[in-house]
Amino acid sequence: MAHTLNLTLTPRQAVSEEQWLPIALRQIGAERSQLALARVVKRSVDARHRTPKVLLTVELYIDGDELPPPVHFDYPNVEHKREVIVVGGGPAGLFAALRFIELGLRPIILERGKEVSERKRDIARIGRGGEIDPNSNYAFGEGGAGTFSDGKLFTRSKKRGDYNRALQSLVFHGAQPEILYEARPHIGTDRLPKIIENIRRTICECGGEVIFDCRVTDILVRDGAVRGVRTADGRQFDSEVVVLATGHSARDIYYTLHNSGIRIEAKPFAMGVRIEHPQELIDTIQYHSAEWREVLPAASYSLVAQVGGRGVYSFCMCPGGVIVPAMTDSAECVVNGMSSSARGSRWANSGIVTEIREEDYGYLRAEWGELAALRYQQEMEMRARAAGAEGQKAPAQRATDFVAHRRSSSTARSSYTPGLVCGDMWEWMPRVVAESLRGGLINFDRRMHGFLTKEATLIGVESRTSTPVRVPRDKESLQHPEVAGLYPTGEGAGYAGGIISAALDGERVAEAAAIFLER
Ligand SMILES: Cc1cc2nc3c(=O)[nH]c(=O)nc-3n(C[C@H](O)[C@H](O)[C@H](O)COP(=O)(O)OP(=O)(O)OC[C@H]3O[C@@H](n4cnc5c(N)ncnc54)[C@H](O)[C@@H]3O)c2cc1C
């Protein structure tokens, strides 16, 4: 049996196996020549002290110990099996498809966007300020919003499924094995596209199918049960099971559901801005000195405050990352953040967002019904676009000017490549949102002294933190309560908030759908 050790190390002792292995071997009284395998099973950084500590849990296998099995998955051939339709090829759709294969069903993924390799060109064009292709952008295309995301894999909803198995599946498809033990696992934008391609390869090699440039426009329902879908090019796909995994940016799908009388519900969401700091500043605040940066990862933070009874919090923090234009239409301005696996840029960014409640979007109810929160979100994105002016430029303001209600005439250098337009966000942001963000920034500066600085730039608008619509489903069967065989899943349906939670939710609905088909 392996020896499991919990080591508390200095950052320099933890920097590589060369450094920590002699310490670990000493603790069990073994020689290096006796060692069959040494592996890290958990790693986290505790930066609360003047000198940060690295907590490592390691396993040492001595000659003769049974070694842990390698990560492996067996996906059967499902070429001639019963077909199920999956709408959307993001994490929820892809993991639903993989699970269907394991359960002996043949998934057909209908994806509005392009393959990763083609999508990359559209993403590059957007980065240069070019037009947004409404079917190929940061949200739409192979792998969904997950492909050009930051690739942080931490989730609070581990109970919803087999979290470790989902990570193993990502490693099986090409992710770095470190994600299996890091306390805050992270893949990085540079590595995600290859992993997504490998997942598609698994699905197709097993007899499943992925059809690109295939936008679903209608859900076909008869006698209270789903019968299939129709696509923009007039094709019809029949199936007793339709998994709806279209993500939170597919507004047209919400309109389709609403107009076809399939019940959806407006739901509170969160919005605000991205804040960008020099990474060195965040390292110095978090590690109490810039010196540790050589041997520790780019520092991150996670902040929460209550302002006037409203939650304000940091969201999707990207150390060593960049801010990207994440809109799906040129009439909107939406920003998000990502980083490469090395987290090597000189900037740190995160969303600073606040709750948007029924009382904020309620005035839109009379006209828009359950689409009220969605309309509110859309309106903010259009206001941000108007403030950002031409191309994909985004409105920006120094954090200190925002807090002082003062217009900015310049900002610090930014990673946002389409360009910034300096101004005053109070002019277009709803007062309640601006007040809340202001209070949050002041509070965060008290806890991370130096957070509020003129070197910090606010860039708008961070509006797609979560979906403003929920597609309801039955707690037990996971189907839509009024449409048998329709399985809303992932972030767009309101059941996930990130790559892993979407993937786990996709797996769950695939399992539920397989049971439904056995009835
Ligand atoms: C820049 C950025 C950074 C992010 N960073 C992180 C991170 O670090 N960690 C994290 O956990 N999450 C991150 N996210 C969020 C994460 O990507 C999403 O939570 C996740 O992708 C949701 O998965 P999903 O499958 O539910 O939906 P999506 O990934 O949105 O996928 C939906 C898919 O459906 C397709 N589709 C939509 N409508 C139709 C239609 N009508 N017909 C056919 N296909 C359709 C879309 O093209 C898309 O491929 C980030 C997102 C962005 C944009």
PDBQT file of the ligand as one rigid body, heavy atoms in Angstrom, charges set to zero:
ROOT
HETATM    1  C1  LIG A 601     -14.176  33.863 -21.790  1.00  0.00    +0.000 C 
HETATM    2  C2  LIG A 601     -14.849  32.846 -20.879  1.00  0.00    +0.000 A 
HETATM    3  C3  LIG A 601     -14.133  32.341 -19.796  1.00  0.00    +0.000 A 
HETATM    4  C4  LIG A 601     -14.713  31.373 -18.976  1.00  0.00    +0.000 A 
HETATM    5  N1  LIG A 601     -13.952  30.818 -17.984  1.00  0.00    +0.000 NA
HETATM    6  C5  LIG A 601     -14.448  29.784 -17.266  1.00  0.00    +0.000 A 
HETATM    7  C6  LIG A 601     -13.640  29.105 -16.324  1.00  0.00    +0.000 A 
HETATM    8  O1  LIG A 601     -12.475  29.418 -16.124  1.00  0.00    +0.000 OA
HETATM    9  N2  LIG A 601     -14.197  28.082 -15.615  1.00  0.00    +0.000 N 
HETATM   10  C7  LIG A 601     -15.489  27.699 -15.799  1.00  0.00    +0.000 A 
HETATM   11  O2  LIG A 601     -15.927  26.756 -15.137  1.00  0.00    +0.000 OA
HETATM   12  N3  LIG A 601     -16.274  28.331 -16.680  1.00  0.00    +0.000 NA
HETATM   13  C8  LIG A 601     -15.779  29.344 -17.431  1.00  0.00    +0.000 A 
HETATM   14  N4  LIG A 601     -16.568  29.970 -18.363  1.00  0.00    +0.000 N 
HETATM   15  C9  LIG A 601     -17.985  29.554 -18.447  1.00  0.00    +0.000 C 
HETATM   16  C10 LIG A 601     -18.104  28.197 -19.136  1.00  0.00    +0.000 C 
HETATM   17  O3  LIG A 601     -17.488  28.259 -20.376  1.00  0.00    +0.000 OA
HETATM   18  C11 LIG A 601     -19.571  27.848 -19.244  1.00  0.00    +0.000 C 
HETATM   19  O4  LIG A 601     -20.098  27.788 -17.946  1.00  0.00    +0.000 OA
HETATM   20  C12 LIG A 601     -19.792  26.499 -19.897  1.00  0.00    +0.000 C 
HETATM   21  O5  LIG A 601     -19.208  26.459 -21.160  1.00  0.00    +0.000 OA
HETATM   22  C13 LIG A 601     -21.294  26.201 -20.000  1.00  0.00    +0.000 C 
HETATM   23  O6  LIG A 601     -21.460  25.006 -20.665  1.00  0.00    +0.000 OA
HETATM   24  P1  LIG A 601     -22.793  24.651 -21.463  1.00  0.00    +0.000 P 
HETATM   25  O7  LIG A 601     -22.496  23.403 -22.202  1.00  0.00    +0.000 OA
HETATM   26  O8  LIG A 601     -23.937  24.672 -20.537  1.00  0.00    +0.000 OA
HETATM   27  O9  LIG A 601     -23.018  25.845 -22.490  1.00  0.00    +0.000 OA
HETATM   28  P2  LIG A 601     -22.076  26.460 -23.604  1.00  0.00    +0.000 P 
HETATM   29  O10 LIG A 601     -20.660  26.181 -23.324  1.00  0.00    +0.000 OA
HETATM   30  O11 LIG A 601     -22.498  27.863 -23.744  1.00  0.00    +0.000 OA
HETATM   31  O12 LIG A 601     -22.439  25.650 -24.923  1.00  0.00    +0.000 OA
HETATM   32  C14 LIG A 601     -23.635  25.820 -25.605  1.00  0.00    +0.000 C 
HETATM   33  C15 LIG A 601     -23.450  25.349 -27.032  1.00  0.00    +0.000 C 
HETATM   34  O13 LIG A 601     -24.717  25.324 -27.691  1.00  0.00    +0.000 OA
HETATM   35  C16 LIG A 601     -24.577  25.821 -29.010  1.00  0.00    +0.000 C 
HETATM   36  N5  LIG A 601     -25.886  26.350 -29.418  1.00  0.00    +0.000 N 
HETATM   37  C17 LIG A 601     -26.536  27.434 -28.929  1.00  0.00    +0.000 A 
HETATM   38  N6  LIG A 601     -27.719  27.588 -29.535  1.00  0.00    +0.000 NA
HETATM   39  C18 LIG A 601     -27.835  26.591 -30.431  1.00  0.00    +0.000 A 
HETATM   40  C19 LIG A 601     -28.829  26.238 -31.366  1.00  0.00    +0.000 A 
HETATM   41  N7  LIG A 601     -29.954  26.939 -31.484  1.00  0.00    +0.000 N 
HETATM   42  N8  LIG A 601     -28.604  25.158 -32.149  1.00  0.00    +0.000 NA
HETATM   43  C20 LIG A 601     -27.460  24.428 -32.049  1.00  0.00    +0.000 A 
HETATM   44  N9  LIG A 601     -26.482  24.735 -31.175  1.00  0.00    +0.000 NA
HETATM   45  C21 LIG A 601     -26.663  25.794 -30.367  1.00  0.00    +0.000 A 
HETATM   46  C22 LIG A 601     -23.514  26.891 -28.877  1.00  0.00    +0.000 C 
HETATM   47  O14 LIG A 601     -22.878  27.159 -30.109  1.00  0.00    +0.000 OA
HETATM   48  C23 LIG A 601     -22.566  26.267 -27.870  1.00  0.00    +0.000 C 
HETATM   49  O15 LIG A 601     -21.566  25.491 -28.489  1.00  0.00    +0.000 OA
HETATM   50  C24 LIG A 601     -16.042  30.934 -19.204  1.00  0.00    +0.000 A 
HETATM   51  C25 LIG A 601     -16.766  31.462 -20.281  1.00  0.00    +0.000 A 
HETATM   52  C26 LIG A 601     -16.181  32.400 -21.117  1.00  0.00    +0.000 A 
HETATM   53  C27 LIG A 601     -16.965  32.945 -22.282  1.00  0.00    +0.000 C 
ENDROOT
TORSDOF 0
